[in-house]
Amino acid sequence: MNRGAAGLQPLGESFLAVLERDQRRLLRLCAALEKLADGLPASCAGAKTARLISFMDKAYDRHVFLNEKCLFPIIRSLAGVNAAIEPVLVQLEYEHASDHGSVHEITSAFFNGCGGGQAKADVCVLGFALRSFFENCRRHRAWEMNILYPIAHDLLMDGTVAAHHGALLRMSLGPG
């Protein structure tokens, strides 16, 4: 492996691979949620659906963590304070918050509705919430893949190892 200043390892390739793996996970999740929505109300029965709903919550939390706690601070540090990327990051943070709300709606509709054996209205709410989430998630993913990740790739692959580690240090210390 290519080592730069003081034996430091570059973080670009491995971190980008983690992000791509996360994107594939989200696509598989969307496909499973679409199958669940297509099969309602019968698909509500069983522990498999409860596990899928629980996995959705964890997978989305991981996605937000990787982006907002890892990638965005690194990009901000490498790109500088007045970077043109800032509006993109702010928009993605807004979308993450909105989609996180959708995850809670789905969880609530499932456990208060078909997961708990309640009324048909809750199954309709669940179906709508599922479709809204996986359609938004696919659109959001495309935005990240086509807009954000090429910028991240350029910043992470073109910089020096010392610059990357300096960015991580600045990020860990916070603004100041």
PyRosetta script that sets phi, psi and omega in degrees:
from pyrosetta import init, pose_from_sequence

init()
pose = pose_from_sequence("MNRGAAGLQPLGESFLAVLERDQRRLLRLCAALEKLADGLPASCAGAKTARLISFMDKAYDRHVFLNEKCLFPIIRSLAGVNAAIEPVLVQLEYEHASDHGSVHEITSAFFNGCGGGQAKADVCVLGFALRSFFENCRRHRAWEMNILYPIAHDLLMDGTVAAHHGALLRMSLGPG")
pose.set_psi(1, 143.9)
pose.set_omega(1, -179.9)
pose.set_phi(2, -73.3)
pose.set_psi(2, 120.4)
pose.set_omega(2, 178.8)
pose.set_phi(3, -113.6)
pose.set_psi(3, 139.3)
pose.set_omega(3, -179.1)
pose.set_phi(4, -101.9)
pose.set_psi(4, -139.9)
pose.set_omega(4, -176.3)
pose.set_phi(5, -55.6)
pose.set_psi(5, 131.9)
pose.set_omega(5, 174.2)
pose.set_phi(6, 55.2)
pose.set_psi(6, 30.9)
pose.set_omega(6, 176.3)
pose.set_phi(7, 74.1)
pose.set_psi(7, 16.6)
pose.set_omega(7, -180.0)
pose.set_phi(8, -75.5)
pose.set_psi(8, 145.8)
pose.set_omega(8, 179.0)
pose.set_phi(9, -97.7)
pose.set_psi(9, 141.0)
pose.set_omega(9, 176.0)
pose.set_phi(10, -68.4)
pose.set_psi(10, 145.2)
pose.set_omega(10, -177.6)
pose.set_phi(11, -102.2)
pose.set_psi(11, -6.8)
pose.set_omega(11, -173.5)
pose.set_phi(12, -54.8)
pose.set_psi(12, -65.3)
pose.set_omega(12, -172.9)
pose.set_phi(13, -61.1)
pose.set_psi(13, -46.7)
pose.set_omega(13, -176.8)
pose.set_phi(14, -68.0)
pose.set_psi(14, -38.8)
pose.set_omega(14, 179.5)
pose.set_phi(15, -69.2)
pose.set_psi(15, -40.7)
pose.set_omega(15, 176.8)
pose.set_phi(16, -62.8)
pose.set_psi(16, -34.9)
pose.set_omega(16, 176.7)
pose.set_phi(17, -65.5)
pose.set_psi(17, -38.6)
pose.set_omega(17, 176.6)
pose.set_phi(18, -63.2)
pose.set_psi(18, -42.7)
pose.set_omega(18, 179.2)
pose.set_phi(19, -64.2)
pose.set_psi(19, -41.4)
pose.set_omega(19, 179.0)
pose.set_phi(20, -66.0)
pose.set_psi(20, -39.0)
pose.set_omega(20, 177.4)
pose.set_phi(21, -63.1)
pose.set_psi(21, -40.5)
pose.set_omega(21, 177.5)
pose.set_phi(22, -62.8)
pose.set_psi(22, -40.3)
pose.set_omega(22, 178.6)
pose.set_phi(23, -64.1)
pose.set_psi(23, -40.9)
pose.set_omega(23, 177.1)
pose.set_phi(24, -63.6)
pose.set_psi(24, -39.4)
pose.set_omega(24, 178.2)
pose.set_phi(25, -60.8)
pose.set_psi(25, -43.5)
pose.set_omega(25, 179.2)
pose.set_phi(26, -64.2)
pose.set_psi(26, -37.9)
pose.set_omega(26, 177.4)
pose.set_phi(27, -64.6)
pose.set_psi(27, -42.4)
pose.set_omega(27, 177.5)
pose.set_phi(28, -64.0)
pose.set_psi(28, -39.4)
pose.set_omega(28, 177.5)
pose.set_phi(29, -61.7)
pose.set_psi(29, -45.4)
pose.set_omega(29, 179.3)
pose.set_phi(30, -60.3)
pose.set_psi(30, -41.3)
pose.set_omega(30, 178.6)
pose.set_phi(31, -63.5)
pose.set_psi(31, -41.3)
pose.set_omega(31, 178.8)
pose.set_phi(32, -67.5)
pose.set_psi(32, -39.1)
pose.set_omega(32, 178.3)
pose.set_phi(33, -67.6)
pose.set_psi(33, -36.4)
pose.set_omega(33, 177.2)
pose.set_phi(34, -65.0)
pose.set_psi(34, -41.6)
pose.set_omega(34, 177.0)
pose.set_phi(35, -62.3)
pose.set_psi(35, -41.5)
pose.set_omega(35, 177.1)
pose.set_phi(36, -61.4)
pose.set_psi(36, -47.1)
pose.set_omega(36, -179.5)
pose.set_phi(37, -63.1)
pose.set_psi(37, -40.1)
pose.set_omega(37, 179.5)
pose.set_phi(38, -64.8)
pose.set_psi(38, -29.1)
pose.set_omega(38, -176.4)
pose.set_phi(39, -93.5)
pose.set_psi(39, 2.5)
pose.set_omega(39, -179.0)
pose.set_phi(40, -65.7)
pose.set_psi(40, 146.1)
pose.set_omega(40, 3.0)
pose.set_phi(41, -87.0)
pose.set_psi(41, -10.5)
pose.set_omega(41, -175.4)
pose.set_phi(42, -63.0)
pose.set_psi(42, -31.5)
pose.set_omega(42, -175.7)
pose.set_phi(43, -72.0)
pose.set_psi(43, -7.2)
pose.set_omega(43, 179.5)
pose.set_phi(44, -71.2)
pose.set_psi(44, -27.7)
pose.set_omega(44, -174.0)
pose.set_phi(45, -71.6)
pose.set_psi(45, 144.6)
pose.set_omega(45, 171.4)
pose.set_phi(46, 100.7)
pose.set_psi(46, 158.6)
pose.set_omega(46, -177.9)
pose.set_phi(47, -71.9)
pose.set_psi(47, -23.0)
pose.set_omega(47, -179.0)
pose.set_phi(48, -61.4)
pose.set_psi(48, -40.6)
pose.set_omega(48, 179.6)
pose.set_phi(49, -67.4)
pose.set_psi(49, -41.6)
pose.set_omega(49, 178.0)
pose.set_phi(50, -62.0)
pose.set_psi(50, -39.1)
pose.set_omega(50, 177.6)
pose.set_phi(51, -66.2)
pose.set_psi(51, -38.7)
pose.set_omega(51, 178.8)
pose.set_phi(52, -64.3)
pose.set_psi(52, -44.1)
pose.set_omega(52, 178.8)
pose.set_phi(53, -62.8)
pose.set_psi(53, -42.0)
pose.set_omega(53, 178.1)
pose.set_phi(54, -65.5)
pose.set_psi(54, -41.5)
pose.set_omega(54, 178.5)
pose.set_phi(55, -63.6)
pose.set_psi(55, -39.5)
pose.set_omega(55, 179.4)
pose.set_phi(56, -56.7)
pose.set_psi(56, -45.6)
pose.set_omega(56, -179.7)
pose.set_phi(57, -60.2)
pose.set_psi(57, -47.8)
pose.set_omega(57, -179.2)
pose.set_phi(58, -67.4)
pose.set_psi(58, -42.1)
pose.set_omega(58, -179.0)
pose.set_phi(59, -64.9)
pose.set_psi(59, -39.7)
pose.set_omega(59, -180.0)
pose.set_phi(60, -71.5)
pose.set_psi(60, -38.7)
pose.set_omega(60, 175.2)
pose.set_phi(61, -59.1)
pose.set_psi(61, -40.6)
pose.set_omega(61, 178.5)
pose.set_phi(62, -63.7)
pose.set_psi(62, -43.6)
pose.set_omega(62, 179.6)
pose.set_phi(63, -59.3)
pose.set_psi(63, -47.4)
pose.set_omega(63, -179.9)
pose.set_phi(64, -63.0)
pose.set_psi(64, -43.0)
pose.set_omega(64, 179.1)
pose.set_phi(65, -59.7)
pose.set_psi(65, -49.9)
pose.set_omega(65, -178.7)
pose.set_phi(66, -58.6)
pose.set_psi(66, -37.8)
pose.set_omega(66, -178.3)
pose.set_phi(67, -81.0)
pose.set_psi(67, -56.1)
pose.set_omega(67, -170.6)
pose.set_phi(68, -79.8)
pose.set_psi(68, -29.3)
pose.set_omega(68, -179.0)
pose.set_phi(69, -98.0)
pose.set_psi(69, -19.4)
pose.set_omega(69, -178.0)
pose.set_phi(70, -115.3)
pose.set_psi(70, -65.6)
pose.set_omega(70, -172.3)
pose.set_phi(71, -66.9)
pose.set_psi(71, -51.5)
pose.set_omega(71, -174.6)
pose.set_phi(72, -59.8)
pose.set_psi(72, -45.5)
pose.set_omega(72, 178.0)
pose.set_phi(73, -63.0)
pose.set_psi(73, -36.2)
pose.set_omega(73, 178.1)
pose.set_phi(74, -65.4)
pose.set_psi(74, -45.9)
pose.set_omega(74, 178.8)
pose.set_phi(75, -60.2)
pose.set_psi(75, -45.1)
pose.set_omega(75, -179.9)
pose.set_phi(76, -61.1)
pose.set_psi(76, -39.9)
pose.set_omega(76, -179.0)
pose.set_phi(77, -70.0)
pose.set_psi(77, -42.1)
pose.set_omega(77, -179.0)
pose.set_phi(78, -74.6)
pose.set_psi(78, -35.4)
pose.set_omega(78, -175.6)
pose.set_phi(79, -82.3)
pose.set_psi(79, -23.2)
pose.set_omega(79, -179.4)
pose.set_phi(80, 98.1)
pose.set_psi(80, 165.9)
pose.set_omega(80, -173.0)
pose.set_phi(81, -65.0)
pose.set_psi(81, -40.5)
pose.set_omega(81, -175.2)
pose.set_phi(82, -98.7)
pose.set_psi(82, 29.9)
pose.set_omega(82, -175.4)
pose.set_phi(83, -69.5)
pose.set_psi(83, 147.0)
pose.set_omega(83, 178.0)
pose.set_phi(84, -68.0)
pose.set_psi(84, -15.2)
pose.set_omega(84, -179.1)
pose.set_phi(85, -74.6)
pose.set_psi(85, -18.1)
pose.set_omega(85, -174.2)
pose.set_phi(86, -54.9)
pose.set_psi(86, -46.2)
pose.set_omega(86, 178.2)
pose.set_phi(87, -60.9)
pose.set_psi(87, -32.8)
pose.set_omega(87, 177.4)
pose.set_phi(88, -64.9)
pose.set_psi(88, -45.7)
pose.set_omega(88, -179.2)
pose.set_phi(89, -65.0)
pose.set_psi(89, -40.7)
pose.set_omega(89, 179.0)
pose.set_phi(90, -63.5)
pose.set_psi(90, -42.8)
pose.set_omega(90, 178.4)
pose.set_phi(91, -63.0)
pose.set_psi(91, -42.6)
pose.set_omega(91, 179.2)
pose.set_phi(92, -65.6)
pose.set_psi(92, -37.3)
pose.set_omega(92, 176.2)
pose.set_phi(93, -62.8)
pose.set_psi(93, -41.2)
pose.set_omega(93, 176.8)
pose.set_phi(94, -61.6)
pose.set_psi(94, -45.6)
pose.set_omega(94, -179.7)
pose.set_phi(95, -65.1)
pose.set_psi(95, -37.4)
pose.set_omega(95, 176.5)
pose.set_phi(96, -60.3)
pose.set_psi(96, -44.2)
pose.set_omega(96, -179.9)
pose.set_phi(97, -64.1)
pose.set_psi(97, -42.8)
pose.set_omega(97, 179.2)
pose.set_phi(98, -63.7)
pose.set_psi(98, -45.9)
pose.set_omega(98, 179.3)
pose.set_phi(99, -66.9)
pose.set_psi(99, -32.6)
pose.set_omega(99, 176.9)
pose.set_phi(100, -63.0)
pose.set_psi(100, -38.1)
pose.set_omega(100, 174.7)
pose.set_phi(101, -61.9)
pose.set_psi(101, -38.2)
pose.set_omega(101, 177.6)
pose.set_phi(102, -64.5)
pose.set_psi(102, -38.2)
pose.set_omega(102, 177.2)
pose.set_phi(103, -59.7)
pose.set_psi(103, -43.1)
pose.set_omega(103, 178.6)
pose.set_phi(104, -65.9)
pose.set_psi(104, -37.9)
pose.set_omega(104, 176.8)
pose.set_phi(105, -62.4)
pose.set_psi(105, -43.2)
pose.set_omega(105, 179.9)
pose.set_phi(106, -64.0)
pose.set_psi(106, -46.8)
pose.set_omega(106, 179.7)
pose.set_phi(107, -59.2)
pose.set_psi(107, -45.4)
pose.set_omega(107, 179.8)
pose.set_phi(108, -64.4)
pose.set_psi(108, -45.7)
pose.set_omega(108, 179.5)
pose.set_phi(109, -61.7)
pose.set_psi(109, -38.0)
pose.set_omega(109, -179.5)
pose.set_phi(110, -69.3)
pose.set_psi(110, -51.9)
pose.set_omega(110, -174.5)
pose.set_phi(111, -75.8)
pose.set_psi(111, -22.3)
pose.set_omega(111, 175.7)
pose.set_phi(112, -93.3)
pose.set_psi(112, -15.1)
pose.set_omega(112, -177.2)
pose.set_phi(113, -111.1)
pose.set_psi(113, -108.2)
pose.set_omega(113, -172.0)
pose.set_phi(114, -66.5)
pose.set_psi(114, -29.7)
pose.set_omega(114, 177.8)
pose.set_phi(115, -69.2)
pose.set_psi(115, -25.4)
pose.set_omega(115, 179.4)
pose.set_phi(116, -106.8)
pose.set_psi(116, 5.1)
pose.set_omega(116, 177.2)
pose.set_phi(117, 76.4)
pose.set_psi(117, 27.5)
pose.set_omega(117, -177.1)
pose.set_phi(118, -85.9)
pose.set_psi(118, -161.2)
pose.set_omega(118, -171.3)
pose.set_phi(119, -69.3)
pose.set_psi(119, 160.9)
pose.set_omega(119, 179.5)
pose.set_phi(120, -62.3)
pose.set_psi(120, -30.8)
pose.set_omega(120, -179.6)
pose.set_phi(121, -57.7)
pose.set_psi(121, -37.8)
pose.set_omega(121, 179.0)
pose.set_phi(122, -67.7)
pose.set_psi(122, -30.8)
pose.set_omega(122, 176.4)
pose.set_phi(123, -67.3)
pose.set_psi(123, -38.8)
pose.set_omega(123, 176.8)
pose.set_phi(124, -65.3)
pose.set_psi(124, -41.8)
pose.set_omega(124, 176.9)
pose.set_phi(125, -61.6)
pose.set_psi(125, -43.7)
pose.set_omega(125, 179.2)
pose.set_phi(126, -60.8)
pose.set_psi(126, -46.1)
pose.set_omega(126, 179.9)
pose.set_phi(127, -59.9)
pose.set_psi(127, -45.6)
pose.set_omega(127, 178.1)
pose.set_phi(128, -62.8)
pose.set_psi(128, -45.5)
pose.set_omega(128, -178.4)
pose.set_phi(129, -63.8)
pose.set_psi(129, -41.1)
pose.set_omega(129, 178.1)
pose.set_phi(130, -61.6)
pose.set_psi(130, -48.8)
pose.set_omega(130, -178.6)
pose.set_phi(131, -63.5)
pose.set_psi(131, -41.5)
pose.set_omega(131, 178.3)
pose.set_phi(132, -61.0)
pose.set_psi(132, -45.0)
pose.set_omega(132, -178.0)
pose.set_phi(133, -65.6)
pose.set_psi(133, -51.8)
pose.set_omega(133, -173.5)
pose.set_phi(134, -70.9)
pose.set_psi(134, -28.1)
pose.set_omega(134, 174.8)
pose.set_phi(135, -69.6)
pose.set_psi(135, -44.7)
pose.set_omega(135, 176.9)
pose.set_phi(136, -63.7)
pose.set_psi(136, -39.8)
pose.set_omega(136, -178.5)
pose.set_phi(137, -64.7)
pose.set_psi(137, -41.1)
pose.set_omega(137, 178.2)
pose.set_phi(138, -66.2)
pose.set_psi(138, -41.6)
pose.set_omega(138, 177.8)
pose.set_phi(139, -64.0)
pose.set_psi(139, -45.1)
pose.set_omega(139, 179.4)
pose.set_phi(140, -61.0)
pose.set_psi(140, -43.1)
pose.set_omega(140, 178.9)
pose.set_phi(141, -60.8)
pose.set_psi(141, -44.2)
pose.set_omega(141, 179.1)
pose.set_phi(142, -61.3)
pose.set_psi(142, -40.0)
pose.set_omega(142, 178.6)
pose.set_phi(143, -62.3)
pose.set_psi(143, -46.1)
pose.set_omega(143, 178.8)
pose.set_phi(144, -62.1)
pose.set_psi(144, -45.3)
pose.set_omega(144, -177.0)
pose.set_phi(145, -66.9)
pose.set_psi(145, -37.5)
pose.set_omega(145, -174.5)
pose.set_phi(146, -91.4)
pose.set_psi(146, -25.0)
pose.set_omega(146, -177.3)
pose.set_phi(147, -110.5)
pose.set_psi(147, -57.0)
pose.set_omega(147, -171.4)
pose.set_phi(148, -74.6)
pose.set_psi(148, -49.0)
pose.set_omega(148, -172.1)
pose.set_phi(149, -66.6)
pose.set_psi(149, -34.7)
pose.set_omega(149, 173.4)
pose.set_phi(150, -61.8)
pose.set_psi(150, -37.1)
pose.set_omega(150, 177.1)
pose.set_phi(151, -67.3)
pose.set_psi(151, -45.2)
pose.set_omega(151, 178.2)
pose.set_phi(152, -60.5)
pose.set_psi(152, -42.1)
pose.set_omega(152, 178.9)
pose.set_phi(153, -58.9)
pose.set_psi(153, -47.9)
pose.set_omega(153, 179.9)
pose.set_phi(154, -60.1)
pose.set_psi(154, -45.3)
pose.set_omega(154, -178.4)
pose.set_phi(155, -67.4)
pose.set_psi(155, -40.3)
pose.set_omega(155, -175.5)
pose.set_phi(156, -82.3)
pose.set_psi(156, -25.9)
pose.set_omega(156, -176.8)
pose.set_phi(157, -97.5)
pose.set_psi(157, -21.7)
pose.set_omega(157, -176.4)
pose.set_phi(158, -93.4)
pose.set_psi(158, -20.0)
pose.set_omega(158, -176.4)
pose.set_phi(159, -81.1)
pose.set_psi(159, 170.2)
pose.set_omega(159, 176.7)
pose.set_phi(160, -83.6)
pose.set_psi(160, 160.2)
pose.set_omega(160, 177.6)
pose.set_phi(161, -59.7)
pose.set_psi(161, -42.5)
pose.set_omega(161, 179.8)
pose.set_phi(162, -62.4)
pose.set_psi(162, -38.4)
pose.set_omega(162, 178.2)
pose.set_phi(163, -64.6)
pose.set_psi(163, -39.8)
pose.set_omega(163, 178.9)
pose.set_phi(164, -63.2)
pose.set_psi(164, -46.3)
pose.set_omega(164, -179.0)
pose.set_phi(165, -69.4)
pose.set_psi(165, -32.6)
pose.set_omega(165, 173.7)
pose.set_phi(166, -64.0)
pose.set_psi(166, -39.9)
pose.set_omega(166, 177.9)
pose.set_phi(167, -63.9)
pose.set_psi(167, -41.9)
pose.set_omega(167, 178.4)
pose.set_phi(168, -63.9)
pose.set_psi(168, -40.3)
pose.set_omega(168, 178.6)
pose.set_phi(169, -64.3)
pose.set_psi(169, -46.7)
pose.set_omega(169, 177.6)
pose.set_phi(170, -60.2)
pose.set_psi(170, -41.0)
pose.set_omega(170, 179.9)
pose.set_phi(171, -63.1)
pose.set_psi(171, -42.6)
pose.set_omega(171, -176.8)
pose.set_phi(172, -70.5)
pose.set_psi(172, -28.0)
pose.set_omega(172, 178.1)
pose.set_phi(173, -80.8)
pose.set_psi(173, -20.7)
pose.set_omega(173, 179.2)
pose.set_phi(174, 81.3)
pose.set_psi(174, 176.4)
pose.set_omega(174, -178.6)
pose.set_phi(175, -66.7)
pose.set_psi(175, 148.2)
pose.set_omega(175, 179.1)
pose.set_phi(176, 169.0)
pose.dump_pdb("model.pdb")
